[in-house]
């Protein structure tokens, strides 16, 4: 009597980052070595929860032939569903009202009906808690971390960060050159709502004049002092890199908010932030605008804000992310082969380790104030606003 072929599924439950297809390739190659079959779930878990939406079905088989040259591509063939939460699925009830229902039980039943032995989920930090709850309900799962902000706890390097950093450095270097030519201060905002890794490491790479990150509340008057010193040395341009989540010190908070225009947009959406002004619903650009305006007032130098935002999520992966994605995918299969479940593959140099999901959820990997990167920035004369 022959042993039935193992059948595993893979899905994407995080935001788009470069290199997602490399994980898929790593999973398929490693599964093939074990004689396992791999199927893809379309759009997170939507392919199982709503298969009728897809003309070709919510699941599809992924073969070796299907992943030929896939790792070098930019687009994700599975489709992403970063906001899909099987515990809170929106449906229209009999009264034609939208309500949220828990369909986690339906999801696990469908996974069992499809004879799927385990699910490998490529996730961002927010989706980790969803997979943790599904695991506690009986789902056999291994997670692969992705984040262009590198804010996933328990791993030193999330998939996509290196590619985002490379793109950000390239764009910020262009801004620096343009600022020198125009004799202005360029203020570039990058992603980083809670963690400043992208802003900090990019600013070091381009030797920016200042970097503002969420972990270190800033005082723009101190940054302005640095620019006045440059002006006295007849260097009339400058560059500031600011993470979108950077906040001023209490003394500066009221001044920064005072320059923002009042708006009713803050009351228009459940997704609105506490910040007033034109960025109440979509926060991208708020930090760059506030910092640029205040710096211009403090230095009497022309400034211009630029927002990279989600642009860093696009494009092909770097060599580092290609290797990392393939390694993450293969390691996820190895974890299942070793009967591991409810774990996340974590890069903890020089090893890829399996960390329990409980150690990775509800946490953010922030920049320690005494981190080596902070020390490097200070040694290079990059102001952090403190």
C-alpha positions in Angstrom: 0.0 0.0 0.0 1.5 3.3 -1.1 1.6 6.4 1.1 -0.8 9.2 -0.1 1.0 12.2 -1.6 1.3 15.1 0.8 -0.7 18.2 -0.3 0.2 21.6 1.0 -1.2 25.0 0.1 0.5 28.4 -0.1 -1.1 31.8 0.1 -0.2 35.5 0.5 -1.8 37.3 3.5 0.4 40.4 3.6 0.9 43.6 1.6 2.8 43.4 -1.7 6.6 43.3 -1.4 9.3 42.5 -3.9 10.3 38.8 -4.1 7.0 37.1 -3.2 7.3 34.7 -6.1 10.7 33.6 -4.8 9.0 32.1 -1.7 6.6 30.3 -4.0 9.5 28.9 -6.0 11.3 27.8 -2.9 8.2 26.0 -1.6 7.6 24.2 -4.9 11.2 23.2 -5.4 11.5 21.9 -1.8 8.1 20.1 -1.9 9.1 18.4 -5.2 12.1 16.9 -3.5 9.8 15.3 -1.0 7.2 14.2 -3.6 4.6 16.6 -2.2 1.9 18.4 -4.2 1.5 22.2 -3.9 -1.7 24.2 -4.5 -2.1 28.0 -4.4 -5.0 29.7 -2.7 -6.0 32.9 -4.5 -6.1 36.2 -2.7 -5.2 35.2 0.8 -8.0 32.9 2.0 -10.6 34.3 -0.4 -10.0 31.5 -2.8 -11.5 29.1 -0.2 -14.0 31.4 1.4 -15.4 32.6 -1.9 -14.4 30.2 -4.7 -17.4 31.2 -6.9 -15.7 34.6 -7.5 -13.1 32.9 -9.6 -13.8 31.5 -13.0 -11.0 29.0 -12.7 -11.6 28.2 -9.1 -10.1 29.5 -5.9 -7.4 26.9 -5.8 -4.9 25.9 -8.5 -2.1 23.4 -8.7 1.4 24.7 -8.9 4.0 22.6 -10.7 7.7 22.8 -11.3 7.0 24.0 -14.8 4.8 26.7 -13.5 7.5 28.3 -11.4 10.2 28.3 -14.2 11.8 31.7 -14.1 9.1 32.9 -11.6 11.6 34.0 -9.0 12.9 36.9 -11.1 9.4 38.3 -11.8 7.9 41.2 -10.0 4.2 40.4 -9.8 2.6 37.9 -7.4 0.7 35.2 -9.3 -1.4 34.2 -6.2 -2.8 37.6 -5.5 -2.7 39.3 -2.1 -5.3 39.9 0.5 -3.7 41.8 3.3 -7.0 42.8 4.8 -8.7 39.3 4.7 -9.6 38.1 8.2 -11.6 34.9 8.3 -12.7 35.8 11.8 -14.3 39.0 10.5 -15.7 38.5 7.0 -18.2 41.1 5.8 -21.5 39.7 4.5 -24.9 41.1 3.6 -27.6 39.6 5.9 -31.2 39.0 5.2 -32.0 42.6 6.2 -29.7 43.8 3.4 -27.3 45.1 6.1 -23.5 44.5 6.1 -22.3 42.5 9.1 -19.1 40.8 10.1 -19.2 37.1 10.7 -16.7 34.5 11.9 -16.0 32.1 9.1 -12.8 30.6 10.5 -14.6 27.3 11.1 -15.8 27.2 7.5 -12.3 27.9 6.3 -10.7 25.0 8.3 -13.5 22.7 7.1 -12.8 23.7 3.5 -9.1 23.1 3.9 -9.8 19.6 5.3 -12.3 18.9 2.5 -9.7 19.8 -0.1 -7.3 17.3 1.6 -4.8 20.0 2.3 -2.4 18.8 5.0 -0.9 22.2 5.8 -0.8 25.8 4.7 2.3 28.0 4.2 1.3 31.6 4.6 3.5 34.5 3.5 2.4 37.2 5.9 3.0 40.7 7.2 3.1 41.6 10.9 -0.7 42.2 11.2 -1.7 38.8 9.6 0.5 36.8 12.0 -2.1 37.0 14.7 -4.8 35.7 12.4 -2.6 32.7 11.5 -1.9 32.2 15.2 -5.7 32.0 16.0 -6.3 29.6 13.1 -3.4 27.4 14.3 -5.1 27.3 17.7 -8.3 26.1 16.0 -6.4 23.2 14.4 -4.8 24.6 11.2 -1.3 23.2 10.6 0.6 26.2 9.4 4.0 27.7 8.9 4.5 31.5 8.2 7.0 33.4 6.2 7.5 37.1 7.3 7.4 40.0 4.9 7.7 43.7 5.5 9.3 46.6 3.7 9.6 48.3 7.1 11.4 45.3 8.6 9.2 45.6 11.7 8.3 41.9 12.1 9.4 40.7 15.6 11.7 37.7 16.0 13.4 38.0 12.7 16.4 40.2 11.7 15.3 40.5 8.1 11.8 40.3 6.6 11.4 39.5 3.0 11.1 42.7 0.9 13.0 45.0 3.1 16.3 44.8 1.3 14.6 45.6 -2.0 12.7 48.5 -0.6 15.9 49.8 1.0 17.8 49.6 -2.3 15.0 51.5 -4.2 14.7 54.1 -1.4 18.5 54.7 -1.5 18.4 55.2 -5.2 15.6 57.7 -5.2 16.9 59.6 -2.1 20.3 59.9 -3.8 18.5 61.5 -6.8 16.7 63.9 -4.4 20.1 64.8 -2.8 21.6 65.7 -6.2 18.5 67.7 -7.1 18.6 69.6 -3.8 22.3 70.5 -4.4 21.5 71.8 -7.8 18.4 73.8 -6.7 20.0 74.9 -3.5 17.1 73.7 -1.4 16.4 71.3 1.5 14.8 68.1 0.3 12.6 66.3 2.8 11.9 62.7 1.8 9.2 60.7 3.6 9.5 56.9 3.5 7.4 54.1 5.0 7.8 53.4 8.7 4.7 53.9 10.8 6.2 52.3 14.0 9.7 51.4 13.1 12.4 53.6 11.5 14.7 50.9 9.9 14.0 52.0 6.3 14.5 55.7 7.0 17.6 55.2 9.2 19.5 52.8 7.0 18.6 54.8 3.8 19.8 58.0 5.4 23.1 56.4 6.3 23.6 55.1 2.8 23.2 58.6 1.2 24.8 60.6 4.1 21.7 62.6 4.7 21.9 65.7 7.0 19.1 64.4 9.3 16.8 61.5 9.8 13.7 61.5 11.9 12.3 58.1 13.1 9.4 57.1 15.3 11.6 55.8 18.1 13.3 59.1 18.7 10.9 62.1 19.0 12.5 65.1 17.3 13.0 68.8 17.9 13.2 70.5 14.5 15.0 73.5 16.1 18.0 71.3 16.6 17.8 70.1 13.1 17.5 73.7 11.9 20.7 74.6 13.9 22.6 72.0 11.9 21.4 73.5 8.6 22.3 77.1 9.7 25.8 75.8 10.4 25.9 74.5 6.8 24.7 77.8 5.5 27.4 79.6 7.3 29.9 77.2 5.6 28.3 78.2 2.2 26.6 74.8 1.8 23.1 75.9 0.8 21.4 72.6 0.2 20.3 69.8 2.5 18.5 66.5 2.8 16.2 65.1 5.5 14.8 61.6 5.5 11.7 61.2 7.7 9.7 58.0 8.5 6.0 58.5 8.2 5.5 57.7 11.9 8.1 60.2 13.2 6.7 62.5 15.8 7.9 65.8 17.3 8.7 66.2 21.0 5.9 67.5 23.1 7.2 71.0 22.9 7.0 70.9 19.1 3.7 69.0 18.8 1.4 72.0 19.1 3.5 74.0 16.6 3.5 71.2 14.0 -0.3 70.7 14.3 -0.9 74.5 14.1 0.5 74.7 10.6 -1.8 71.9 9.3 -5.1 73.1 7.7 -8.3 72.2 9.4 -10.6 69.8 7.7 -13.7 67.7 8.1 -12.1 64.7 6.5 -11.2 63.3 9.9 -14.9 62.5 10.4 -15.5 60.9 7.0 -14.0 57.4 7.5 -13.4 54.8 10.2 -9.8 54.7 8.8 -9.2 58.3 9.5 -6.3 59.1 11.8 -6.2 61.5 14.7 -4.2 64.0 12.6 -6.2 66.8 11.1 -5.7 68.2 7.7 -5.6 66.9 4.1 -3.9 63.7 5.3 -6.5 62.7 7.8 -7.7 59.7 5.9 -4.5 58.9 4.0 -1.6 59.6 6.2 1.1 59.4 3.4 2.8 62.7 3.0 1.7 64.3 6.3 5.1 64.0 8.0 7.1 65.3 5.0 4.8 68.3 4.6 4.9 69.2 8.3 8.7 68.9 8.5 9.4 70.7 5.3 7.1 73.7 6.2 8.5 74.0 9.7 12.1 73.7 8.6 11.6 76.4 6.0 10.3 78.7 8.7 13.2 77.9 11.0 16.0 78.2 8.5 14.6 80.7 5.9 15.7 78.1 3.3 13.5 76.8 0.5 12.4 73.2 1.2 10.4 70.7 -0.8 8.7 67.5 0.4 8.7 64.3 -1.5 6.9 61.1 -0.6 8.2 57.7 -1.7 5.4 55.8 0.2 4.2 52.6 -1.4 6.5 53.1 -4.5 9.2 51.1 -2.6 6.9 48.0 -2.7 7.2 47.6 -6.4 9.9 46.4 -8.8 12.0 43.2 -8.9 13.7 41.8 -5.8 17.4 42.4 -5.0 19.8 39.5 -5.0 19.5 39.4 -1.2 15.7 39.1 -1.3 15.8 36.5 -4.0 18.1 34.3 -1.9 16.1 35.1 1.3 12.7 34.3 -0.4 14.0 31.0 -1.8 15.5 30.1 1.6 12.3 31.1 3.5 10.2 28.9 1.1 12.4 25.9 1.4 12.7 26.3 5.2 8.9 26.4 5.5 8.6 23.0 3.8 11.4 21.7 6.0 9.5 22.8 9.0 6.4 20.9 7.9 8.6 17.8 7.1 9.9 18.0 10.7 6.3 18.1 12.0 6.6 21.7 13.1 3.4 23.8 13.1 2.3 27.2 14.4 5.8 28.6 13.7 7.3 31.4 11.7 10.6 31.0 9.7 13.0 33.6 11.1 16.4 34.8 9.8 18.6 35.0 12.9 22.1 35.1 11.4 23.6 32.9 10.5 20.6 30.5 10.8 17.1 30.2 9.6 15.1 29.2 12.7 11.5 28.3 13.5 10.0 30.6 16.0 6.6 30.0 17.7 4.0 32.4 16.4 3.3 33.4 20.0 6.7 35.0 20.1 6.2 37.1 17.0 2.6 38.4 17.3 1.5 41.7 18.9 5.0 43.0 18.8 6.9 45.5 16.6 10.6 45.2 15.8 11.7 48.8 16.5 15.0 50.5 16.3 16.8 50.5 19.7 18.0 54.0 20.6 21.5 52.6 21.1 21.5 50.4 18.0 24.6 50.2 15.9 22.8 52.0 13.1 21.9 54.9 15.4 25.5 55.0 16.5 26.8 55.0 12.9 24.4 57.8 12.0 25.6 60.0 14.9 29.2 59.2 14.0 28.6 60.5 10.5 27.1 63.7 11.8 23.5 62.8 10.8 21.1 64.7 13.1 18.3 62.7 14.7 16.5 65.7 16.1 17.2 64.8 19.8 
